[in-house]
Amino acid sequence: MTLSDKEKMIAIISNGIAVFSLLQERDSLPKNTTMYDFVLKVIPENIKSELSVELIDEVFQYVSSVHSS
């Protein structure tokens, strides 16, 4: 089974959020780097058409709610 571009995007966003959180905890991010900036940098160009701020927010809310319960 091959992942769709949207499924790939969700996986990359989720991974980007996790890496951002780890780097933030270690104080290893450049100043003023937001989660959105970080995620935008890790998205491959060939699937950026699937990207939206709403999707990043939705993935972040889901991941946050799963880890807090």
mmCIF file of the C-alpha atoms, coordinates in Angstrom:
data_MODEL
# 
_entry.id   MODEL 
# 
loop_
_atom_site.group_PDB 
_atom_site.id 
_atom_site.type_symbol 
_atom_site.label_atom_id 
_atom_site.label_alt_id 
_atom_site.label_comp_id 
_atom_site.label_asym_id 
_atom_site.label_entity_id 
_atom_site.label_seq_id 
_atom_site.pdbx_PDB_ins_code 
_atom_site.Cartn_x 
_atom_site.Cartn_y 
_atom_site.Cartn_z 
_atom_site.occupancy 
_atom_site.B_iso_or_equiv 
_atom_site.pdbx_formal_charge 
_atom_site.auth_seq_id 
_atom_site.auth_comp_id 
_atom_site.auth_asym_id 
_atom_site.auth_atom_id 
_atom_site.pdbx_PDB_model_num 
ATOM 1  C CA . MET A 1 1  ? 0.000  0.000  0.000  1.00 0.00 ? 1  MET A CA 1 
ATOM 2  C CA . THR A 1 2  ? 1.355  3.394  -0.977 1.00 0.00 ? 2  THR A CA 1 
ATOM 3  C CA . LEU A 1 3  ? 0.722  6.459  1.165  1.00 0.00 ? 3  LEU A CA 1 
ATOM 4  C CA . SER A 1 4  ? -1.129 9.354  -0.407 1.00 0.00 ? 4  SER A CA 1 
ATOM 5  C CA . ASP A 1 5  ? 0.521  12.768 -0.451 1.00 0.00 ? 5  ASP A CA 1 
ATOM 6  C CA . LYS A 1 6  ? -1.805 13.891 2.361  1.00 0.00 ? 6  LYS A CA 1 
ATOM 7  C CA . GLU A 1 7  ? -0.844 10.884 4.494  1.00 0.00 ? 7  GLU A CA 1 
ATOM 8  C CA . LYS A 1 8  ? 2.829  11.603 3.852  1.00 0.00 ? 8  LYS A CA 1 
ATOM 9  C CA . MET A 1 9  ? 2.240  15.240 4.813  1.00 0.00 ? 9  MET A CA 1 
ATOM 10 C CA . ILE A 1 10 ? 0.596  14.241 8.101  1.00 0.00 ? 10 ILE A CA 1 
ATOM 11 C CA . ALA A 1 11 ? 3.506  11.918 8.947  1.00 0.00 ? 11 ALA A CA 1 
ATOM 12 C CA . ILE A 1 12 ? 6.070  14.627 8.154  1.00 0.00 ? 12 ILE A CA 1 
ATOM 13 C CA . ILE A 1 13 ? 4.167  17.266 10.158 1.00 0.00 ? 13 ILE A CA 1 
ATOM 14 C CA . SER A 1 14 ? 3.918  14.909 13.141 1.00 0.00 ? 14 SER A CA 1 
ATOM 15 C CA . ASN A 1 15 ? 7.616  14.117 12.950 1.00 0.00 ? 15 ASN A CA 1 
ATOM 16 C CA . GLY A 1 16 ? 8.457  17.806 12.539 1.00 0.00 ? 16 GLY A CA 1 
ATOM 17 C CA . ILE A 1 17 ? 6.456  18.685 15.647 1.00 0.00 ? 17 ILE A CA 1 
ATOM 18 C CA . ALA A 1 18 ? 8.245  15.963 17.633 1.00 0.00 ? 18 ALA A CA 1 
ATOM 19 C CA . VAL A 1 19 ? 11.708 17.102 16.509 1.00 0.00 ? 19 VAL A CA 1 
ATOM 20 C CA . PHE A 1 20 ? 10.802 20.750 17.154 1.00 0.00 ? 20 PHE A CA 1 
ATOM 21 C CA . SER A 1 21 ? 9.684  19.867 20.690 1.00 0.00 ? 21 SER A CA 1 
ATOM 22 C CA . LEU A 1 22 ? 12.916 17.983 21.408 1.00 0.00 ? 22 LEU A CA 1 
ATOM 23 C CA . LEU A 1 23 ? 15.091 20.786 20.082 1.00 0.00 ? 23 LEU A CA 1 
ATOM 24 C CA . GLN A 1 24 ? 13.048 23.335 22.016 1.00 0.00 ? 24 GLN A CA 1 
ATOM 25 C CA . GLU A 1 25 ? 13.542 21.361 25.248 1.00 0.00 ? 25 GLU A CA 1 
ATOM 26 C CA . ARG A 1 26 ? 17.302 21.283 24.611 1.00 0.00 ? 26 ARG A CA 1 
ATOM 27 C CA . ASP A 1 27 ? 17.333 24.995 23.786 1.00 0.00 ? 27 ASP A CA 1 
ATOM 28 C CA . SER A 1 28 ? 18.880 24.086 20.410 1.00 0.00 ? 28 SER A CA 1 
ATOM 29 C CA . LEU A 1 29 ? 16.683 26.155 18.115 1.00 0.00 ? 29 LEU A CA 1 
ATOM 30 C CA . PRO A 1 30 ? 17.612 29.518 16.642 1.00 0.00 ? 30 PRO A CA 1 
ATOM 31 C CA . LYS A 1 31 ? 15.868 32.350 18.443 1.00 0.00 ? 31 LYS A CA 1 
ATOM 32 C CA . ASN A 1 32 ? 12.347 33.204 17.266 1.00 0.00 ? 32 ASN A CA 1 
ATOM 33 C CA . THR A 1 33 ? 11.872 29.897 15.410 1.00 0.00 ? 33 THR A CA 1 
ATOM 34 C CA . THR A 1 34 ? 8.221  28.935 15.541 1.00 0.00 ? 34 THR A CA 1 
ATOM 35 C CA . MET A 1 35 ? 6.817  25.456 15.138 1.00 0.00 ? 35 MET A CA 1 
ATOM 36 C CA . TYR A 1 36 ? 5.294  26.583 11.840 1.00 0.00 ? 36 TYR A CA 1 
ATOM 37 C CA . ASP A 1 37 ? 8.649  27.855 10.537 1.00 0.00 ? 37 ASP A CA 1 
ATOM 38 C CA . PHE A 1 38 ? 10.322 24.601 11.526 1.00 0.00 ? 38 PHE A CA 1 
ATOM 39 C CA . VAL A 1 39 ? 7.655  22.383 9.952  1.00 0.00 ? 39 VAL A CA 1 
ATOM 40 C CA . LEU A 1 40 ? 7.696  24.431 6.738  1.00 0.00 ? 40 LEU A CA 1 
ATOM 41 C CA . LYS A 1 41 ? 11.434 23.802 6.392  1.00 0.00 ? 41 LYS A CA 1 
ATOM 42 C CA . VAL A 1 42 ? 11.108 20.005 6.626  1.00 0.00 ? 42 VAL A CA 1 
ATOM 43 C CA . ILE A 1 43 ? 8.305  19.590 4.068  1.00 0.00 ? 43 ILE A CA 1 
ATOM 44 C CA . PRO A 1 44 ? 9.522  18.299 0.690  1.00 0.00 ? 44 PRO A CA 1 
ATOM 45 C CA . GLU A 1 45 ? 8.667  20.626 -2.192 1.00 0.00 ? 45 GLU A CA 1 
ATOM 46 C CA . ASN A 1 46 ? 6.890  17.895 -4.156 1.00 0.00 ? 46 ASN A CA 1 
ATOM 47 C CA . ILE A 1 47 ? 4.095  17.600 -1.569 1.00 0.00 ? 47 ILE A CA 1 
ATOM 48 C CA . LYS A 1 48 ? 3.867  21.178 -0.269 1.00 0.00 ? 48 LYS A CA 1 
ATOM 49 C CA . SER A 1 49 ? 0.606  21.621 -2.169 1.00 0.00 ? 49 SER A CA 1 
ATOM 50 C CA . GLU A 1 50 ? -1.043 19.495 0.542  1.00 0.00 ? 50 GLU A CA 1 
ATOM 51 C CA . LEU A 1 51 ? 0.201  21.795 3.321  1.00 0.00 ? 51 LEU A CA 1 
ATOM 52 C CA . SER A 1 52 ? -1.966 24.248 5.219  1.00 0.00 ? 52 SER A CA 1 
ATOM 53 C CA . VAL A 1 53 ? -1.768 25.981 8.579  1.00 0.00 ? 53 VAL A CA 1 
ATOM 54 C CA . GLU A 1 54 ? -5.044 24.299 9.466  1.00 0.00 ? 54 GLU A CA 1 
ATOM 55 C CA . LEU A 1 55 ? -3.519 20.856 8.851  1.00 0.00 ? 55 LEU A CA 1 
ATOM 56 C CA . ILE A 1 56 ? -0.510 21.687 11.039 1.00 0.00 ? 56 ILE A CA 1 
ATOM 57 C CA . ASP A 1 57 ? -2.896 22.883 13.778 1.00 0.00 ? 57 ASP A CA 1 
ATOM 58 C CA . GLU A 1 58 ? -5.067 19.774 13.469 1.00 0.00 ? 58 GLU A CA 1 
ATOM 59 C CA . VAL A 1 59 ? -2.072 17.410 13.692 1.00 0.00 ? 59 VAL A CA 1 
ATOM 60 C CA . PHE A 1 60 ? -0.646 19.386 16.635 1.00 0.00 ? 60 PHE A CA 1 
ATOM 61 C CA . GLN A 1 61 ? -3.972 19.286 18.494 1.00 0.00 ? 61 GLN A CA 1 
ATOM 62 C CA . TYR A 1 62 ? -4.325 15.562 17.900 1.00 0.00 ? 62 TYR A CA 1 
ATOM 63 C CA . VAL A 1 63 ? -0.768 14.730 18.965 1.00 0.00 ? 63 VAL A CA 1 
ATOM 64 C CA . SER A 1 64 ? -1.085 16.966 22.037 1.00 0.00 ? 64 SER A CA 1 
ATOM 65 C CA . SER A 1 65 ? -4.374 15.407 23.115 1.00 0.00 ? 65 SER A CA 1 
ATOM 66 C CA . VAL A 1 66 ? -3.066 11.851 22.686 1.00 0.00 ? 66 VAL A CA 1 
ATOM 67 C CA . HIS A 1 67 ? 0.078  12.553 24.723 1.00 0.00 ? 67 HIS A CA 1 
ATOM 68 C CA . SER A 1 68 ? -1.768 14.375 27.500 1.00 0.00 ? 68 SER A CA 1 
ATOM 69 C CA . SER A 1 69 ? -4.245 11.591 28.189 1.00 0.00 ? 69 SER A CA 1 
# 
